[in-house]
Amino acid sequence: MLTLDGRLVDLSLVKLLHDADDVRSVEGGTPGERVAVIEFLLAVCYASGTYPDSAEQWPAWVDQKGALRPAAEWLAQRPEEEIWDLFHPAEPLGQNSLLAPFLDEHGAGPAQLVIERVGDYNQFFDHHHLEHPSPLPVAQAFRAMLTQHVYGPAGRARISGKKTLGDTITNLAATRLGTRIRVIALGESLGETLRLNLAPVRGPAGELNRTWTTGKERRGFKTKPGGREVTGPADLHSYLGRSILLRPTRTGEHVDRVLLGAGELLALTDEHLQDAVYAKKTDGTSKPLWASATRAVWREAHALYAAVAEARSTTGGNDGGTLYRRLALFPAQDVAPEPGQQPARRVDLWAVGLVAKQTTAIAWVDGVFPFAPGLEARLYLASYRGSEIAEFVASALSKAAYAAWSVVYPNPKPSDKNAQIARFDARGRHWEATREPFDLLMEETTLGEDVQACLREYAVTVATAARRFLAECLDPLPMNSQGAKARAAALRKFDAELDSAKAPAELRGEIS
C-alpha cells in the first residue's frame, strides 16, 4: 500500500480499513489487480453495513474521515467459526475446497493464477510455463486470485471435467468485469476513494462470498446453469467468478500449485452496472464501454463527463443510483477556478479494462480523467474536441500514407497492398504520442485555463508531432525522383487535409 507520505507498506485487511485515510492507494502489479483489491474492500464495507444511509447523506459522508473504521472492527470481530484463512482445508478464503482431491494430479504451476502469464487456458495445448514450479508469494497469489474472480477472460480450463466435478467445470465464462471498462472515482486517500464508490443500499446488502462451500447454494458442474440473482452489493463485489484452489508450500509463505475451473454466473442488470458508461457499436446498438487494443480509453473520456452532465440535468429526485448521479450530488461550482488554481473539489475518474483476444489476455488499458463538480460541460467539450482533433489527424495520416503508396507502387499486387501502405502509416506513433498532450489538455481545463486556447495549443502539438512521424516514415524512401515525388505527395496530402474546410477549426487556428 502507498501511504500519504509516499512509503510502500504491507498492511492486513483490518489495518488497511482502519487506517484507510492515511493510505493513498492500494498498489498492484497491474491496473486490474488494483481494481480487484478495491472491489474486495468495497464488498467488506457493504457486508459490514459501512455505507451511506441515503443519497442526500452521501456527499457529506464522503468527507467523514474514519467512516470506514466500523468495517475494520466488523472484520476484526468475526466469530471463530467464520474462517478467513487462505489455506483452510474446508473453507479456504475465496476458493472452492471441492477441488482438493484433484489438486495434486490436475493442478498447474502458480503461473496459472496470473492473468498476464497464463496465456490461452486451453487444456489441449502444451503449456510448459504453466508447469513451472516457481512459487508465488502468498500476498501476490491472493491479489492474483481476486483479479481472476473479476477480470478472468473466457476460455477452456486445463482441468478435466470428466475426471473431477463435471463437464462444465472446464468452461470458463468471461467474468463480471472481463468484457467492459470499470470506472472508479479516486479521492486523495484510499478512504475517500472507497467512500466515493460506496452507494446507498435500497435493499439487503447481501453476504460476502467468503468461500465456495458456505453461505448461499452454489452452482454445480454437470450442466451449465443460468445466472443466479445477485443478493446485494456485498455479493456482487465479492462473487467467485472462478473455482480456484491454492496449495501452499511447506512454510506457508508461498503458493506452489493451482487448480482453476469455472466459477459462478450472475444475472446482471443495469442496477449492477452503476459505474458503466455506454458506447455505440458498429451496428448502432449500445453496450457498456469496452476495452480495445486499437482505441485507447482516453478517446472515449467525453462519455464520462456526459454521464455526469446528464445526471445533473435530470429533473426529479436523485437517488444516487449510479456513480454519475452521486457525483452530480456534489454542489456545482458557480464559476470555473482562476487559471492555475485547483477547483474547490476534485475527483479523478479512473477507467480500467482488459483487452483479450478470444481466450488470451492481451493488455491492460486504463486512463485517469479529472472531474470537478460543475465543470463537466467544459471537460466534456475539451475531451470531445480533443478526441475529434486526434481522429482527424489520424485520418490525414492514413490518406498521406495512401498518397505515398500510390506513387511508390504504381502496379501493386492486391494481396500486398495493406503491407505496403503500412510502411508509410504513422497512425500508431500518433496515437501513442497523443495521450500525454490530451492528459495535459484535461488537466489545464480542470485548472481553469481557457478551453478554446488549450484546444488550439493541443491541436498544434498533435499536428506538429504527427507531421514529424509521417516524415520519419518517409525517410527510408530512396533518394531518387520517385522517392522525392512520393515524399512530396504524402506531405502535401497531409497538409491539405489539415487546411481543408472539413478539418476541426482548432487545426486551422480558428475557434470552433
N, C-alpha and C positions, 0 to 999 in steps of 0.2 A: 504494500500500500504506500502511496505517496502522501507524506504529511504536508501540512501547510508551509513548513519551513524547508521543504524540498528533500527530506530524508525518505529513503525507502525502508519500510519496516514490515515485519511479519506480524500479523495480528490474528487472534482467534475470532470466530464469528461474533461471540459475545462482546469481546473487547472492541471489535470493529463497529458494531452498532452503538455501543456505549459512547465511544469517542468519535462518532461519525462527523461531528462538526470540527474536529481537529485534524481530519484527514482530507486531503484534496481530492483524491480519486483512488479507485482500485486500479491496480496495474495488471497487465497480462501480456502474453506474447503476441496476441493479435487483437484487433478491434472486437471480433466476435467473442473471444474469451472474456474480455472486459464486460461486454453486454451480458454474457451468461451469468457472471457473478452478480451483476446488478439485478438481473431477473430473480436470482435466488434470494437476494436480500429483500427485494420487494415482496416475494412470497412469504418470507418470515414475518415481515411487518404486517401484512394482511392477516396471516394466521394468528398473530398475537393481538389483533384488534387495534393496531397502531396505524391509524389513518384518519383523515379529517372527517368530522361529523356531517358536513354539508358543503355544497359548492360555495355558499356565502362565507363559510368559515375558512375555506381553502387558502385565499391569498394571505391572510394573517397567519395561518398555521404554517405556511412555508417558511416564515421568518422566525418561528419559535425554535431557538437553539435548545437542544436537549430533548426535543419532542420524540425522538426515536428511542430514548432510554427505556421506556416500557417494553419495547421489543427485545432489548438486551436482557432485561430482567425476566421476561417470559421464557427466553431461551435458556437462561441460567437455571431456571427453576423447573425445568421439565422433569416429570416423575421418572423414577428409576426404570420403570417398565417401558418407557418410551426411549428407545436406544438410538443414539446419534453416533454410531461407530461405523466407519468406512469398511471395516473388515469383520463385522459381526457375522457369525455363521448363519443365523436365521433372518436377521433384519439389517443387512448392510445398507448404509445410507445411500440413497439414490440408485439402488441396484436391485436386481432380480435374483434372489437366492435360489430359485428353481433351476438355475443354470449350473449350480455347484457340481452335480455328478458328472458333468460333461466338460468342465473347465480344463482339466489337465490334458485330456485327449484331443479336444476340439479347439482349444483356445489358441491364441496367437501371441506374438510379442507385443509389448505395450505400444508400439507404433500404431497398432490397430485403433487405438483410442483417439489419436490425434488427427483431426480432420485434414490438416495440411499434409500429413505424412502418409495417410492410408492409401491414397490413390483410389483406383476403382476397387470397390468392395468385392467384386465378383469372385466366387469361390473356384471358378474354373480356370483361372489364370494363375501362373506361377509367381507368387508374390514373396520373393525371398526376403525382402526387407521387413515383412510382417512377422517373420520368424526370428528376427534378430533379438537376442535375449537382453540387450542393454536395458537395465531397469530404469524406471521413470520415478523421480521423487514424488512422494505422496501428495504434497500440495499441488504439484503440477498435474498429477493424474486426476485429482479432484476437479480442478478447473477444466481440464480437457473433457471429463465426463459431463460436466454441466453444459459445455459447449456442444457436445454431441446431442444432448437432450433437446436443445432449442434450435440448432443450426444444421444438424446432420442431413446431408442430401439423400435423395432416393437412391436405391441400388439393390444389389443382391448380396446378402451377407455370406461370409465364408462358412458359417455354421450350417450343418446339415439338419434339415427339419426331420427327416425320416429317422434319424438316429437320436433325436433329442426331444423337443417339446411339441413338435408338429410341423407340418409342411410350411405353414405361413410364417414361421419364425425367421425364415431366411429372406423374406420380402421386406426390405426397408422402405417405408414411406418417407417422403420429404417431411421434415419436422416443422414445427409451428412457424419459425422464422426463416426456414431454409429457402423460401421462394419469394421473400419480399424484403423491402427496406424497413428496418426498425428505427424509429426516431425517439431519441431520449433527450429530454431537456436537462442541460447541465447547469448547475449552480457553482458558487465559489468554493463549496466544500462537498464532500460526499453526502453529508447530512442534508444539505439543501437540495442536492441532486435527487436523493430518494424522496424527499417531501414534494418536490416538483412533479414527480411521476407517480405519486400515490393519490388515487382518486377516492372521492366519497363512494361508499358501498351502499347500493339501494336494497340489496337482498342479503343473503348469507355470504360471508367472506370465503367459505369453503375451507377444506382441510389441506394442509401442506402434504405433498406426496413424499413422505419421508423414505419409504421403501416399498417395493412391489407387493409384498405379501401381507401388508397390514392396511387398515383403512378400507377404502371402497373396493368392491369386487373388480378385478382386472380382466382384461380380455384373455381368451385362450388362443391357441395357435393351430387348431385343427382346420379352421376355415377363417377367411378374412372377415372380421366383424365390421359393422358400421361404426361411425364415430360416436363416442359417448358424450353425453351432455357435460358441460363444464359446470361445476358446482359453486364456483366463485373465483375471485381473483387469486386467492392463495393457491387454489388448484391449478388455475391457468398458468401462473408464473413458475410453478414447480413440476409441471407434468413430466412424466417419464417417456420421452419420445423415443427412447431405445431401451431394450432389455440389455443390461450391462452387468458383468461381474468381474471384479478385480481380484487378483491374487497377490498378496503381499510377499515380500522376501522374508527371510527368517528374522531379520531385525525389525521388520515392520516399518522401515523408513522409506521403502521403495515398492513399486509395483512391477512385477516381472512377467505377468501373463494376464491376458484379457480375453473375455468371450463377449461377443456383441451380436445382438439379433434385433428383430423388430420390437417396437415398443407400442405405446398407446396411440390410439387415433381419437382426435377430438372433433366434435361437431361445432365448428367455429361459426359465429355470427358477427354482424357488424359491431355488436357490443364488445366483442373480444379483440377488435382492431382499433382501439381508441387512439393510437398514435399514427395510424395509416393515412397517407395521402394517396390520391388516385391519379392515374395517368392513362391516357388512351392508347390502346393497342392499334396495330395497323388496320384491323378490321372495324375500328370505330368503337368497340366496346371498351369499358374501363375496368381496371383492376388495381389493387394496391401497388404502389411504385415498387419496381423490382430492380435488382442489381443487374448490371450489364457490363460485359467486357469491352464494349465499344462506345458506351455512352456513360460518361462519368457522372457521379451523383450531383456535382455542383451544377450541371446543366439543367437540372430539374429543381433547383433550390427555390425558384419562384413559387412552386406548388405549396411549400410550407407556409410562406407568407400569405398566399391566397387563402389558405385554410383558416388562418387567424383572422384575416380581414373579413371573411365570410361569417365566422363565428361572432365577431364583434358587431356586425351589421344586422344579424338575425334579430328579428323582433320577438318579443315574448321573453319568458324566463330562460335563464341559462342554468342548466342542471349540471354543468361541468362534466358532461358525459365523455367528452373526448379531450385529449391533451390540448387541442387548439381552442376549445371552448373554455377550458380552465385558464389558458394563457390570456384569453380575452377578458377574464375577470379582473386582471390587474388594471388599475387606473391608467388610462392613456395619458401620455404627456401632451400638454396643450400645444407646445411648440417643440421643434427639434432642438437638441442641445447646441450650445455655442460650438463653432468649429473647433475640433480638437478635444472636446470635453466628452467624457463618458455620460451616457444617459442616466437618469435617476435610477432606473433598474435595467439590468441587462441579464438576459438568459441566452445561452448558446444552444442551438438545436443540432444534435449530433445524429447523423444518418449513417447507418451501417447495414451492409448487405454482403452476402456470399455469392460470388459468381461460380456456377457449376455447369459443366458440360456433361449432360446426361448424368452419370453417376459419379463423376470426378470433380472434386473441388478445384477451381482454377485460381481464384484470388479473392481476397477481402477488399471491398471498396468502402470508403467512408468519406465524410466531409463534415466540417463544423461550420455552422452558419449563425451569425449573430442575430439576436432579436431584442427589440426594446418595445414595450407596450406603447401603442400609438404610432410607432414608426413603420408599421407593417406595409403601408402603402408605398412609402419611399423605398423600403427594402425590396418590395415586390418589383417596383419599377427598375431599380438598379440590377436586380438579379435577372429579370426577364429580358431587359435590353442587353445586358452583358452576355447572356446566352445567345440571343439573336445575332449579336455582332460576331461572336465566335463562330456560330453556324455559317454566317455569310462568308467570313474569311475562309473557312474550310471549303466551302463550295467554290470559291475563287481559286483556291489551290488545286482543287480537283480539275477544274477547267483548264488551268495553266498546265497541269501535267498532261492532259489530253492534247493541248496545243503542241507541246514539245514532242510527244509521241508521234503525232501525225506527220511531223517533219522528219524525224529520225527513222521511222518505219513506214515508208510510203506503201509497201506491199506486204503487210504482215499476214501471218497465218492466224486465223480466228482463235485457235487454241492458245496462241502465245500472247494475245492482246493484253490480258489482265496483268500478267507478269511484267510485260514490257512497260505498261503505264506506271506500274508500281515503282519503277526506277526513279521517276520524277515526282512522285506523290509525297508531299511533305506534311500531310494531314496528321500523321501520327505524332510527329515532333510538335506540331502546332497545338494539338490537344494537351499533350503532356506539359507544354510550357505555359499554357493559358490559365491553369488553376491558380498559380501564385498571383498574377495580376487580378484575377477575379476575386480571390480572397481579400486582396488589398482594397478593391472597389467596395466590397461589402463592409469592410472594417471602417473605411473612411465615411461611408454613408451612415453607419451607426454612430460615428463620432460627430455628426452634424455638418459634414462638408457638403457643398453644393452638389446635388446628384448629377445635374447635367454636365458640370465641369469635370466631375470624376469620370463620367462615362466617356467624354471626349478624350481625356487623358488615357483611359483604359483602351479605347479604340486605336489610338496612335501606337500605344505599346504593343498591342496584339498584332496590328497590321505590319508594323516595322519588323517584328520578330518573324512573322510568317514569311515576309518577302525574303528575309535573310535565309530562312530554312529552304525556301524554294531555290534561291541562288546556289546554295550548297549542294542541293540535289542535282543541279545542272552542271556543277563544276566538273564532274568526270567526263562530260561530253568532249569529243576530240576538238582540238584547236584548228578546225578547218571551216570551210564555208558552211557546210551542213550543220556543224555544231554551233556556229555563231548564229545561224538562222533559227535553229531550234531554241537556243537560249533567248534570243530576242523575242521570238513568238510567245514563249511562255511568260516572260516578264511583262510583255506588252498586254497579254490577255489578263494577267493578274491585276495590273494597274487599271485597266479599262473596267474590269468588274467592280473594283472598289470606287471608281469615279462615276459609275453609272447611276441613273436616277432611281433604280430599284435597290441600291445599296442603303443600309441604315444611315440615317442622317449624320450620326456621330463619326462615321468613317469618312464623310465628306466635310467634316469640320463644322457641321451645322447643328442646330438644336431640333430634336425630334418633336 
